[in-house]
């Protein structure tokens, strides 16, 4: 229900093997965002869990991290103009 108060674009980067939030948690959040017609983008990555950008940890996934990093840069470029 907190989605109704969102007043800015939201970008979500999620690993499909994450345990917090789970894929189901992300689905619930997305339903709320759709319900209130919010401006959001979600990107979900197979083969990745939590912390895919942690380059010094075993959970690091280079391909997903690099793709999602570019997604963030593109999102910010579009939304901050």
TIFI-766207 format. One record per residue (C-alpha): residue number from 1; residue in one letter; x negated, y, z negated. Coordinates in steps of 0.02 Angstrom, whole numbers, plus 50000, padded with zeros to 5 digits. Last residue first. Layout:
N
REC     k   r       X       Y       Z
REC   NUM   A       X       Y       Z
...
// end
This chain:
81
REC     k   r       X       Y       Z
REC    81   X   49159   50784   50898
REC    80   X   49149   50677   50742
REC    79   X   49267   50539   50796
REC    78   X   49191   50487   50961
REC    77   X   49007   50495   50912
REC    76   X   49047   50417   50743
REC    75   X   49132   50270   50826
REC    74   X   48991   50249   50953
REC    73   X   48860   50248   50815
REC    72   X   48961   50125   50711
REC    71   X   48987   50007   50859
REC    70   X   48800   50016   50896
REC    69   X   48765   49958   50718
REC    68   X   48895   49821   50741
REC    67   X   48804   49753   50892
REC    66   X   48635   49760   50806
REC    65   X   48699   49676   50649
REC    64   X   48794   49541   50744
REC    63   X   48639   49493   50845
REC    62   X   48521   49505   50696
REC    61   X   48622   49406   50571
REC    60   X   48556   49437   50396
REC    59   X   48630   49319   50264
REC    58   X   48456   49255   50218
REC    57   X   48410   49427   50151
REC    56   X   48280   49555   50206
REC    55   X   48380   49623   50354
REC    54   X   48534   49654   50248
REC    53   X   48642   49713   50394
REC    52   X   48750   49555   50396
REC    51   X   48793   49588   50214
REC    50   X   48944   49477   50195
REC    49   X   48965   49334   50317
REC    48   X   48917   49314   50497
REC    47   X   48933   49174   50624
REC    46   X   49087   49252   50703
REC    45   X   49096   49440   50693
REC    44   X   49249   49547   50666
REC    43   X   49266   49727   50724
REC    42   X   49410   49829   50655
REC    41   X   49459   49998   50721
REC    40   X   49576   50119   50633
REC    39   X   49695   50265   50659
REC    38   X   49845   50228   50549
REC    37   X   50021   50187   50608
REC    36   X   50086   50158   50431
REC    35   X   50134   49977   50464
REC    34   X   49981   49954   50573
REC    33   X   49866   50001   50429
REC    32   X   49960   49887   50311
REC    31   X   49951   49741   50433
REC    30   X   49764   49773   50454
REC    29   X   49737   49763   50267
REC    28   X   49829   49598   50260
REC    27   X   49727   49529   50406
REC    26   X   49566   49585   50321
REC    25   X   49615   49492   50163
REC    24   X   49654   49337   50267
REC    23   X   49483   49344   50350
REC    22   X   49411   49348   50175
REC    21   X   49350   49509   50095
REC    20   X   49257   49449   50001
REC    19   X   49218   49272   50056
REC    18   X   49137   49322   50220
REC    17   X   49128   49193   50360
REC    16   X   49220   49304   50483
REC    15   X   49095   49443   50455
REC    14   X   49181   49611   50450
REC    13   X   49146   49788   50512
REC    12   X   49292   49906   50478
REC    11   X   49304   50082   50547
REC    10   X   49436   50199   50478
REC     9   X   49497   50362   50552
REC     8   X   49548   50491   50422
REC     7   X   49701   50525   50314
REC     6   X   49732   50360   50227
REC     5   X   49876   50380   50104
REC     4   X   49987   50245   50181
REC     3   X   49843   50122   50176
REC     2   X   49850   50118   49986
REC     1   X   50000   50000   50000
// end
